[in-house]
Amino acid sequence: MKRYYKFFGRQFGIIIACLGIGIITVVIVPFWWWIIVVGGGVVYLGFTIMNHNNHC
């Protein structure tokens, strides 16, 4: 009986780790990627405006 609980504890740890990794990859990473993409778009738009402006 004790051996079963040891095996279950190992499986339970793997399940918790997989859930944590899943939450991080589904919620947190895409949020930061959207911030990076929007920031890159703003920088590109700013350089495009500066290059087409003849006042500089």
N, CA, C and O atoms as CSV, one atom per row, in Angstrom:
chain,resi,resn,atom,element,x,y,z
A,1,MET,N,N,0.813,-1.191,0.000
A,1,MET,CA,C,0.000,0.000,0.000
A,1,MET,C,C,0.859,1.259,0.000
A,1,MET,O,O,0.524,2.240,-0.663
A,2,LYS,N,N,1.955,1.234,0.735
A,2,LYS,CA,C,2.822,2.396,0.812
A,2,LYS,C,C,3.446,2.711,-0.554
A,2,LYS,O,O,3.632,3.878,-0.898
A,3,ARG,N,N,3.759,1.699,-1.306
A,3,ARG,CA,C,4.350,1.882,-2.629
A,3,ARG,C,C,3.386,2.602,-3.574
A,3,ARG,O,O,3.809,3.415,-4.397
A,4,TYR,N,N,2.095,2.303,-3.454
A,4,TYR,CA,C,1.078,2.952,-4.280
A,4,TYR,C,C,1.048,4.455,-4.021
A,4,TYR,O,O,0.962,5.249,-4.958
A,5,TYR,N,N,1.118,4.844,-2.748
A,5,TYR,CA,C,1.085,6.269,-2.423
A,5,TYR,C,C,2.320,7.006,-2.928
A,5,TYR,O,O,2.228,8.161,-3.344
A,6,LYS,N,N,3.464,6.349,-2.895
A,6,LYS,CA,C,4.684,6.962,-3.416
A,6,LYS,C,C,4.548,7.206,-4.919
A,6,LYS,O,O,4.931,8.264,-5.419
A,7,PHE,N,N,3.998,6.215,-5.640
A,7,PHE,CA,C,3.772,6.353,-7.077
A,7,PHE,C,C,2.754,7.454,-7.362
A,7,PHE,O,O,2.928,8.242,-8.292
A,8,PHE,N,N,1.682,7.504,-6.553
A,8,PHE,CA,C,0.664,8.535,-6.734
A,8,PHE,C,C,1.234,9.928,-6.464
A,8,PHE,O,O,0.887,10.880,-7.162
A,9,GLY,N,N,2.090,10.055,-5.475
A,9,GLY,CA,C,2.699,11.346,-5.168
A,9,GLY,C,C,3.563,11.845,-6.316
A,9,GLY,O,O,3.573,13.040,-6.612
A,10,ARG,N,N,4.289,10.940,-6.965
A,10,ARG,CA,C,5.113,11.316,-8.112
A,10,ARG,C,C,4.228,11.758,-9.272
A,10,ARG,O,O,4.511,12.753,-9.938
A,11,GLN,N,N,3.150,11.004,-9.506
A,11,GLN,CA,C,2.236,11.381,-10.589
A,11,GLN,C,C,1.555,12.705,-10.288
A,11,GLN,O,O,1.362,13.524,-11.186
A,12,PHE,N,N,1.192,12.919,-9.038
A,12,PHE,CA,C,0.538,14.168,-8.653
A,12,PHE,C,C,1.469,15.358,-8.885
A,12,PHE,O,O,1.016,16.413,-9.328
A,13,GLY,N,N,2.738,15.209,-8.598
A,13,GLY,CA,C,3.708,16.276,-8.854
A,13,GLY,C,C,3.858,16.576,-10.332
A,13,GLY,O,O,3.967,17.737,-10.726
A,14,ILE,N,N,3.864,15.536,-11.151
A,14,ILE,CA,C,3.961,15.730,-12.600
A,14,ILE,C,C,2.717,16.433,-13.129
A,14,ILE,O,O,2.813,17.298,-13.999
A,15,ILE,N,N,1.536,16.058,-12.598
A,15,ILE,CA,C,0.287,16.699,-13.022
A,15,ILE,C,C,0.298,18.177,-12.659
A,15,ILE,O,O,-0.085,19.013,-13.477
A,16,ILE,N,N,0.723,18.510,-11.459
A,16,ILE,CA,C,0.776,19.918,-11.025
A,16,ILE,C,C,1.782,20.694,-11.874
A,16,ILE,O,O,1.513,21.832,-12.258
A,17,ALA,N,N,2.925,20.100,-12.169
A,17,ALA,CA,C,3.930,20.770,-13.000
A,17,ALA,C,C,3.390,21.015,-14.404
A,17,ALA,O,O,3.608,22.086,-14.970
A,18,CYS,N,N,2.691,20.043,-14.969
A,18,CYS,CA,C,2.122,20.214,-16.310
A,18,CYS,C,C,1.049,21.303,-16.320
A,18,CYS,O,O,0.970,22.088,-17.264
A,19,LEU,N,N,0.238,21.350,-15.291
A,19,LEU,CA,C,-0.773,22.416,-15.218
A,19,LEU,C,C,-0.120,23.794,-15.111
A,19,LEU,O,O,-0.569,24.745,-15.751
A,20,GLY,N,N,0.932,23.902,-14.310
A,20,GLY,CA,C,1.634,25.180,-14.182
A,20,GLY,C,C,2.269,25.615,-15.489
A,20,GLY,O,O,2.171,26.781,-15.872
A,21,ILE,N,N,2.918,24.688,-16.172
A,21,ILE,CA,C,3.531,25.008,-17.469
A,21,ILE,C,C,2.457,25.379,-18.479
A,21,ILE,O,O,2.649,26.293,-19.280
A,22,GLY,N,N,1.322,24.675,-18.450
A,22,GLY,CA,C,0.227,24.993,-19.367
A,22,GLY,C,C,-0.338,26.371,-19.130
A,22,GLY,O,O,-0.600,27.103,-20.085
A,23,ILE,N,N,-0.532,26.744,-17.876
A,23,ILE,CA,C,-1.047,28.083,-17.569
A,23,ILE,C,C,-0.062,29.149,-18.013
A,23,ILE,O,O,-0.465,30.172,-18.568
A,24,ILE,N,N,1.213,28.925,-17.780
A,24,ILE,CA,C,2.223,29.910,-18.184
A,24,ILE,C,C,2.247,30.068,-19.694
A,24,ILE,O,O,2.298,31.193,-20.191
A,25,THR,N,N,2.212,28.964,-20.440
A,25,THR,CA,C,2.309,29.061,-21.894
A,25,THR,C,C,1.026,29.569,-22.532
A,25,THR,O,O,1.078,30.143,-23.619
A,26,VAL,N,N,-0.109,29.380,-21.900
A,26,VAL,CA,C,-1.374,29.804,-22.501
A,26,VAL,C,C,-1.734,31.230,-22.120
A,26,VAL,O,O,-2.295,31.952,-22.944
A,27,VAL,N,N,-1.436,31.656,-20.914
A,27,VAL,CA,C,-1.895,32.959,-20.432
A,27,VAL,C,C,-0.784,34.000,-20.441
A,27,VAL,O,O,-0.956,35.078,-21.010
A,28,ILE,N,N,0.329,33.701,-19.831
A,28,ILE,CA,C,1.359,34.724,-19.601
A,28,ILE,C,C,2.182,34.992,-20.844
A,28,ILE,O,O,2.397,36.155,-21.184
A,29,VAL,N,N,2.651,33.965,-21.537
A,29,VAL,CA,C,3.520,34.151,-22.707
A,29,VAL,C,C,2.810,34.906,-23.833
A,29,VAL,O,O,3.396,35.844,-24.374
A,30,PRO,N,N,1.573,34.546,-24.216
A,30,PRO,CA,C,0.924,35.319,-25.279
A,30,PRO,C,C,0.715,36.786,-24.908
A,30,PRO,O,O,0.775,37.657,-25.776
A,31,PHE,N,N,0.471,37.067,-23.630
A,31,PHE,CA,C,0.304,38.453,-23.188
A,31,PHE,C,C,1.578,39.255,-23.450
A,31,PHE,O,O,1.522,40.372,-23.963
A,32,TRP,N,N,2.719,38.680,-23.094
A,32,TRP,CA,C,3.983,39.381,-23.327
A,32,TRP,C,C,4.292,39.474,-24.811
A,32,TRP,O,O,4.844,40.482,-25.252
A,33,TRP,N,N,3.952,38.445,-25.605
A,33,TRP,CA,C,4.184,38.525,-27.052
A,33,TRP,C,C,3.354,39.631,-27.672
A,33,TRP,O,O,3.825,40.314,-28.582
A,34,TRP,N,N,2.122,39.827,-27.200
A,34,TRP,CA,C,1.319,40.932,-27.746
A,34,TRP,C,C,1.946,42.281,-27.410
A,34,TRP,O,O,1.930,43.188,-28.242
A,35,ILE,N,N,2.491,42.429,-26.221
A,35,ILE,CA,C,3.165,43.679,-25.850
A,35,ILE,C,C,4.380,43.906,-26.744
A,35,ILE,O,O,4.613,45.029,-27.193
A,36,ILE,N,N,5.150,42.864,-27.006
A,36,ILE,CA,C,6.326,42.986,-27.871
A,36,ILE,C,C,5.911,43.344,-29.293
A,36,ILE,O,O,6.533,44.200,-29.922
A,37,VAL,N,N,4.869,42.699,-29.801
A,37,VAL,CA,C,4.411,42.967,-31.175
A,37,VAL,C,C,3.890,44.391,-31.301
A,37,VAL,O,O,4.212,45.078,-32.270
A,38,VAL,N,N,3.094,44.844,-30.345
A,38,VAL,CA,C,2.568,46.218,-30.405
A,38,VAL,C,C,3.705,47.223,-30.279
A,38,VAL,O,O,3.700,48.238,-30.975
A,39,GLY,N,N,4.671,46.969,-29.416
A,39,GLY,CA,C,5.818,47.870,-29.292
A,39,GLY,C,C,6.626,47.938,-30.571
A,39,GLY,O,O,7.048,49.018,-30.985
A,40,GLY,N,N,6.845,46.792,-31.200
A,40,GLY,CA,C,7.557,46.782,-32.481
A,40,GLY,C,C,6.793,47.520,-33.558
A,40,GLY,O,O,7.393,48.208,-34.383
A,41,GLY,N,N,5.462,47.386,-33.561
A,41,GLY,CA,C,4.634,48.119,-34.532
A,41,GLY,C,C,4.707,49.609,-34.325
A,41,GLY,O,O,4.755,50.367,-35.294
A,42,VAL,N,N,4.715,50.047,-33.075
A,42,VAL,CA,C,4.819,51.485,-32.781
A,42,VAL,C,C,6.180,52.020,-33.219
A,42,VAL,O,O,6.258,53.110,-33.787
A,43,VAL,N,N,7.238,51.281,-32.967
A,43,VAL,CA,C,8.571,51.708,-33.390
A,43,VAL,C,C,8.650,51.781,-34.913
A,43,VAL,O,O,9.182,52.747,-35.460
A,44,TYR,N,N,8.125,50.771,-35.599
A,44,TYR,CA,C,8.135,50.772,-37.068
A,44,TYR,C,C,7.324,51.943,-37.614
A,44,TYR,O,O,7.760,52.616,-38.548
A,45,LEU,N,N,6.162,52.188,-37.045
A,45,LEU,CA,C,5.334,53.319,-37.485
A,45,LEU,C,C,6.049,54.645,-37.250
A,45,LEU,O,O,5.986,55.546,-38.086
A,46,GLY,N,N,6.727,54.764,-36.112
A,46,GLY,CA,C,7.474,55.994,-35.822
A,46,GLY,C,C,8.598,56.221,-36.816
A,46,GLY,O,O,8.778,57.341,-37.292
A,47,PHE,N,N,9.362,55.179,-37.141
A,47,PHE,CA,C,10.432,55.339,-38.123
A,47,PHE,C,C,9.876,55.635,-39.511
A,47,PHE,O,O,10.479,56.394,-40.270
A,48,THR,N,N,8.731,55.043,-39.850
A,48,THR,CA,C,8.117,55.319,-41.149
A,48,THR,C,C,7.676,56.779,-41.245
A,48,THR,O,O,7.871,57.421,-42.276
A,49,ILE,N,N,7.091,57.295,-40.183
A,49,ILE,CA,C,6.676,58.697,-40.161
A,49,ILE,C,C,7.884,59.614,-40.253
A,49,ILE,O,O,7.854,60.606,-40.982
A,50,MET,N,N,8.958,59.291,-39.516
A,50,MET,CA,C,10.157,60.114,-39.553
A,50,MET,C,C,10.811,60.096,-40.937
A,50,MET,O,O,11.324,61.124,-41.380
A,51,ASN,N,N,10.804,58.968,-41.620
A,51,ASN,CA,C,11.433,58.892,-42.933
A,51,ASN,C,C,10.640,59.622,-44.003
A,51,ASN,O,O,11.221,60.089,-44.983
A,52,HIS,N,N,9.323,59.731,-43.841
A,52,HIS,CA,C,8.505,60.419,-44.829
A,52,HIS,C,C,8.297,61.888,-44.501
A,52,HIS,O,O,7.636,62.606,-45.251
A,53,ASN,N,N,8.856,62.336,-43.387
A,53,ASN,CA,C,8.710,63.728,-42.996
A,53,ASN,C,C,9.930,64.494,-43.504
A,53,ASN,O,O,11.064,64.132,-43.188
A,54,ASN,N,N,9.710,65.536,-44.277
A,54,ASN,CA,C,10.811,66.296,-44.874
A,54,ASN,C,C,11.268,67.454,-44.010
A,54,ASN,O,O,12.126,68.223,-44.444
A,55,HIS,N,N,10.742,67.614,-42.820
A,55,HIS,CA,C,11.114,68.724,-41.967
A,55,HIS,C,C,12.393,68.464,-41.183
A,55,HIS,O,O,12.962,69.411,-40.641
A,56,CYS,N,N,12.867,67.239,-41.098
A,56,CYS,CA,C,14.041,66.907,-40.300
A,56,CYS,C,C,15.315,67.105,-41.107
A,56,CYS,O,O,16.411,66.874,-40.596
